[in-house]
Structure formats: C-alpha cells, structure tokens
Amino acid sequence: MKVKKMAAVFTAAVALAVISACGGSPDVKASKVKVGKLIQGVEPKVTAYIRTWPLGSDEAERSRGIRWTAEQIHGEYLEEIIIAFGTIDQSDKSTIIFADLPADGSWDLWGECAKLKQIWPHLRQNLSIGGWGAEFSDTAADPALRAALIANISDYLRQYNLDGADIDWEYPVGPDWGQEIKSRPEDRANYIALLTELRAAMDALGQETGKRYGLSACVPAGPWWVTKNDAAAAAGIVDNLKLMAYDYYGGWSATTGHLANLYANPADPAGNLCTVQAVDTYLNAGVPAEKIVLGFAFYGRAWRGVGDGGTNGLYQKYEESAYPDGLIWPQIKELLKKNSGYTRHWDDVAHASFLYNGDVFISYTDEQAIKDIAAYAQEKGLGGVMVWEYAQDINGDLFKVLNDSIQ
C-alpha cells in the first residue's frame, strides 16, 4: 500500500496493484461506536491505516518532522487503526524494524499508542508489516525465518498491548510483467504458510493473554493477484482481506482518469477499472463477501497540462504529474473553495468526483463518492471498510461522513 515516504507510497506501489486491473469525550465514544455481526470473533470494522513517518503531503512539509498525536485521532469514527509500517530487516530477514521513527527519540510511537488506548479503549490497534518495497519472499521461503519473524510479531503484540497484525506483502509471486521486489512462484504456497503459522502463533499467544488477536492481509484490486495466489485459502485463515480499491489511475497512466471510481465508465481507455470489478474478482475467486474489507482513498491524484477534450479533462493526455506525492484532504478542501479557479465535476456513470481548472485535473474522493461506495459495501454484505491513510484527513472530516454513511 505504501512505505516509508509518501512519494514511494503513492506511485509505483499501487500502480502495480491496479494497472493489473482531538479524540472526544467518553460519552461521545459510547454513542458513536457501531456494533456489527461477529466474524471469527472480530467485529466488522471501520479501519484506518496510520503512518509512522512525518505529516505532510510533500517532502518540504515532511521535513518539519511533525507526527500525529493520540489527541488528534477521532476514535469515535473508527473500530480499528493499523500502524504502518514495520518492515523486515534484510540483514537477518526476520527482525522487525521501523525505519521511519526519528533517531533522536523525539516522537514516541508506542507512547502515543498507549495514550490512544486510554482515550479510546474500544479502538483496536494492529501492526502492519510490509508496505510497498518490503521484502518477504526469502523469509517466507525458509521455515526457520518464518518462525523467527512470527516470534518477533508476537513479541510486539505482547509488549505494546496490540490487538492484531496485518500482512502487507506487495506482492507474493508478482504479475507476469514483473515487479521491483524479489518474488518466486513458490510464494503462492509460502504466503499461505506464513499466514497459517502466524494465525497459530497468535492463537497460542491469546491463550496466554486472554485476547483474541486479529489477522488481516492487504491485497490489490488488479485481477492478476487471484490468478497467482490462492485468495480463497488466504481468506480462510485471516479475519479479512483489506482490498486496496484505489489508485486505478496515477502518474504512471497514459491519460488522466479516476482514482477510485465505483463503477466502470465505457469511455475509460484503460478498460473497466473500478471497485465493483475488484470486489467481483475476489468474490469469483471464492472469497466470502464478509471477508472483504473495502478500501477508501482519502487523497487525490493530479495531472498538469491537461486539455479539456470535451470531458473537462477526464481521460485526456497530460504533460506531467501535478502534486506527485498526492494531495491530502485539507489541500483539496482549499481547491473546492469558490475562488480557487477549480470546478468540481461528478461522473454519473463511474460515480466519481474530480476537479478541473483548464490545466490541472484532480481525481479525489469526496462526500458523495464516500456515500455511494459505503452503500455499495453494505449492499454486498462486505465485512467493513478501511481508509488509506488517517493523516490525509487529520481533522476527521471524511471519516465522519464515512461513519455516518454506514450506520
């Protein structure tokens, strides 16, 4: 989904996935938290990944080194937050490291997590291992290394009172056209072995601690993944598969297009890229609907040098990427203001919003899109929704809309 820096997070990673197809008061918490049916002991979730690197949408902002605090998290809109990322140290291929934490100790990730638990006791906190560029293949191929990695994960769960783990391997086996990280055909079986052994270790840990630990895995929207991996077997092990239903278009694309459209638009030159197609791909591969947690993108993609083309810039050639690290919601809100020069448009076919000023085209997710996608998730009986990534909507504006849409 991502890795350490936003630029890496938002470019090559999810392109590959898709080209292939202040806390509130206790009384507020009690009234806002939703209760859903149990799936292997874990409630359906409104989940948000949350970064370990500095806040900001570009390198200049991130260079200030400001990170989130527990008081900024609107836990009234969430059931689960996933800390992203721990990665596998390639020197021993089994130790978990956090390369984005400040070396001077100026920000205490686990201290903030402990505060967050005090403010929002209901909010499950899981640890994600992986992200774009994270190497798993060698570790998963070796039973001893798998065991060592799993022991490390268990240690983190125990030491920091975490509630579960998320495996974000991007991607086992890989597509036919190749990928940057190491992969091998044996990843198909080794991926299942890693999940199976991790589930067993977490169950054993739960016997000691009295907790039931959640386990999820992140998967791409592109249809190639289910041809290379056993999606049904993975779904049988984890509590849910978190479907990255976004980044259908970006700076890697030949034209502008929608970031995370719900339905296909026949005018789309790249084919039928859409969330409905992504969900159907996993359903047809044998994944139960209640095991799919549908991803939302709380950010935007932009292109510069875009002609109107009679479509207000949609599906048009462009000169270069604009905002190559992506736009976060506060930036988009500024562009939605009356005198910004941008006009907001809605694609009635694809159910997607975009902005255009005669030169720059921006695809993003707004309130209307959130409501439509949330309604679809409920109609399909999906197991919940997730957002990439919390710091892109640090004030909780879109989280409130999402929360209200799935009551």
N, C-alpha and C positions, 0 to 999 in steps of 0.2 A: 504494500500500500504506500510505500513511503520510505524513508530512512531518516538520516540524521538531519540533513539540511532540506529546506523546503524545495530548493531547485531540484535536488535529486528525487525528492518525494513526488513532485508533480510532473516530471517529464517522462523519462524513459519507462519508468516502472509501470504505471497504469496504462500507458500507451500500449505496451505489450499485452496487457490484460484485455484490452478492448479491441485493438486492431484485429485481433483474432476474434473476432466478432465484436452579589455577595451573598452566599448562602442565606437562606431565610430563617424565620423563626420556627420552633418546633411545631407549633400548631399548623403552620403552612405545610410543613413536611407531611404531617399526618393526613391532611386533607388532599394533597396532590398525588400521593403515590398510588399508582394503579395496581390492581391485583388481577392476574390472569391465570389461565389454566397451567398446571404444572407439566413440565416436560422433563422427565427423568429427574424430578426434584428441583428443577430450576425454573423460575417464573419467566414468561416471555418478557423481553427487555427492551427498553429504550436505552441504547448503549452509545457511548461516545468514546472514541479514542482520544487520548490527550498526549501531547508531545512532551518530550524531555529536553528539547532544545529551546532557545530563546523565542519570545513572542515577536511577531512582525511578519510582514509579507515579502520582505526583500532583505538582502544582506545588510544594507545600511541600518534598518530597524533592528535586525537580529544582533548586530554588533554591539548594541547597548547592553545586551546580556540580561534583559528583564525577562523573568519567567513567571509562570502563573503561581497564584497562592490559593490555599484552600478556601479562603473567603470569597474568591471570585467564582467559584463553581456553583451553579444553580442546580443543586441536587434535587430540588422539587420537580424537575423535569426529567429525571433520569432514574433508572434502576441499576445501571452498571457503568463503570468507567474503566477504560483499558489503557494502561500505561505503556507508551510506545516510544522507544523500544529498548529492550535488551537484545544484544546480539551475541553470537558465538565467537569467542576469541579463537582466531585461526592459528594461534601458536600452539594450543593444545586441543583445539576442536571440541571443547566440552564446557569450558568456563563461560559464564555469562558476564558480559561487560556492558557498561553504559558509557559509550564514548562521548555523549553529548553533555554529560554533567560537568559543571565548572570545576576545574582542577583545584581552585583555591577554596572550595567548600562554601562559596558564598550563597549557594542555594541548596537546601536540604530536601531532596525529593521525598525521602521516606518520612521526614518530619512533617512535610506538608500532607502526605497521605494519612499520617496518624491524626493530624488536625481535621482532615476531611472526614475521617471516620467518626470523630467526636461531633462534628457539625451535622453530618448526615449519616446516622447509624445504619440506615437501610441500604445505603449505596454500596453495592458490591464493587470491589477493586480487584481487577485482574491484571496480570502482567503479560504483555505481548512479547514474544521472542521472534525476531526476524526483521521484516521490512525489506524494501527493495535493495538488492545488492547483498543481502545477508546470505552467507553460505551455509547450507545444511547437508549437501549431498554426501560428503565424506563422513560426516558424523553419523548420519542415518544409516550408512552402509556398514558400519562397524558396531556390532552388538556391545562391545565394551565402551565405546564412545557414546553410544545412545544411552547406556546406563549412567554414565558419568554426567551427561547433560541433564538427564531426568533428575538425578540426585541434586544437581545444582538448582534446578527449578523448584524442587521440593523444599530445599533449604530457604529459598526466597519466600515461598508461600508461608513457611513456618515462622521465619524470623520477622517478617514485616506484616504478619497477620493479614495476608492477602486472601482473596476468595476464589482464585482460579487462574488459569493460564490460557493463552491464545497463541496458536502457532501460525505465524505469518510467513510461510515459506513461499517465496516468489521466484521460481516455481518448480516443483518436482517434475522431472522428465523434461519439461520445456516443450515449446512448439517445434514444428518441423523446420522453421526458418532459423532456429537457434536463439540463444539469449546470452547475456553477459556472464551470469553466474554459472558455476560448474553444475552440470547435471548429467545423468546417465539413465538408460532405460530401466535399470534396477530401482530407480527412485520410486517407481509405482508401488512396488512391494515394500520398500524400506519406509516410505511415508506412512503406510498403514501400520507397519511395525512400530514406528516411533509413536504414533497416536495411541496404539493399543497399550504399549508399555507405559506411556505417560499416564493414561487413564488408570491403569492398575496401581501405579505408584501413588497417584493422588487419592485413590480409594483407600490404600493402606495408610496414608498419612491421615486421612479422615477418621480412621479407626482410632488413631492416637489423639486427635484434637477434637473430635466430635463434630467436625464440619463436613459438609458435602461440597467439594470443590468443583467449580465449573470448568469445562474444557470446550474451547471453540477453535475453529480454524478459518483463516481468511482465504477466499477463493475468488478468481477473476470472473468477469462477465463473459469473456470470449468463449465460444463453444469448443475450441480446441482442447480446453483443460479436461473436459469429461471424456474425451477420446483417449487421452494419455494417462489419466488417473482413474481410480475406482471411486467415484463420487459417492455411490451408494454405500460402499464399505466404510468410507470415512464418516459419512453421516450416521452410520450405526454405532460409531464409537464416541463421537463428540456430542455435546449438547446442541450445538448448532454450527452451521457453516455461515460465515459472515460474507455476504455476496457484495463485492465491490462494483456496484451498479453505477459507475460514473467514469469520467474521462473517455467517453466514446469519441470525442474529438479533442485535439490539442495542437501544440506547435509542431507535432510530427505529421499532422494531417495535410492532405493536398489542398483542402479548402477549409473555410470556416464550417462550423456545424455545432450541433447541440452537445453540451457537456454530459447531460444525464436525462435525456428525454424518455418519457414513459412509453410512448408508442412510436412505431416506425412511421416515417414520412416517405411516401413513394418518390418524392423528389430528391431524397438523400442519395448523393452519388456513391457513397460508400456501402450502400445496401440497407439492410433492415436493422441497423444497430439501435437497440432500445432495451429498456428494462424488462418489458414483457417477454422479449425474446430470451434475455438472460435467465429469467426465472423459469421459463418453459424448458430451457436447455437442461437445467438441473432436475426439474420435475420428471422430464422424459428419461433422465439417466437413473431414476429410481430414488431420488432424494425426497423424502416426505416434505410436504409444504411446511409443516410445523418445525422442521429443522433448518429452514432458510430464514436468516435474518437479513433484511434488505437494507443495503447501504444508501445513504444520502450524502450528497456533496454540498457542504456549506461554504463554497468558494466559487470563484469564477475563472474562466479561461478567456483570453483575449487575443485578437489579431489586429494588426495595423496595415494600412494601405489596402483597404477593402472597398471595392466598388459596390454600388447599390444593386445592380443587376436585376432590378425589378422585384427583389425579395428583401429589401432593407439589409442587404449584406449577408443573408443566410445562404450557405453553400456556394460562396464566392471565393475566387482566388485572393491571395493576400501577399503583401510584401515581406512581412516579418511578424514574429510573435510580439505582442504587447504584454507587458506585465508577465514576463516568462516564468516567474515564481508563482503565478496565480494571484487573484485578488481575494482578499478576505471580506467578510460581510460588511464591516464598518466602512471600507472603501467603496463598496458597491452602493451602500446607502447614500453616500455623498453624491454619487453619479445619478442617483434617482431623484435628486432634488430638482426643482423647477428650472433653474438657470444653469444647469450643468452642461447643456448642449446635447445631451443624450436623450433619445426617445426610447421608452420601453415598449417592446413588442411581445406578442404572445402567439405561438404557433398552435392553432387549434387542432391540428392533426397530430402533432407529436406531443402535445401538452408540455410545452417547454417555453421558458421566457428568455428574452435576450435584449440587449441594449445596442443602439447604433447611433453614431453621430456624423455619419457621412464618410468616415475614415476608419474608425476603430469599431470593431464588432466584439461584443462581450456576451458569452453564454454563461448563465448562472442559474442557481436555484432560488426561487423566491417563494413567498407565501402561497401563491396559487398552485405552483408546482408541488410544494410540500403537501398540500391538502389532497391533491389528486393522487400522488404516489402513496400517501398514507391510506387513502380509501382503497386503492388497489391492493395494498398489502393485507388489509383486513378482509377484503372480499375473497382473496386467495387463501386465507387462513394461514398466512405466514407466521413464523414464530417470533417476530419482533422486527425492530428497525435499529439501524446503527448509523452513526454520523462520523465522517472523516472531516474535520477533526475539531475538538472543542475550542481551541484557541482562535479558530477562524470566526467564531461567534461568541466572543468572550463575555458579552453582555447578556447573552441568552435570548436574544430577540427571536431567532428562528427556532430555538429549542422550545420556546413557549408555544409557537404555532404548531410544531410537531406534536408536542404533548397534548394540546387541546384537540388536535385532529384525530387522535386515536383513543380518546376517552370512551 
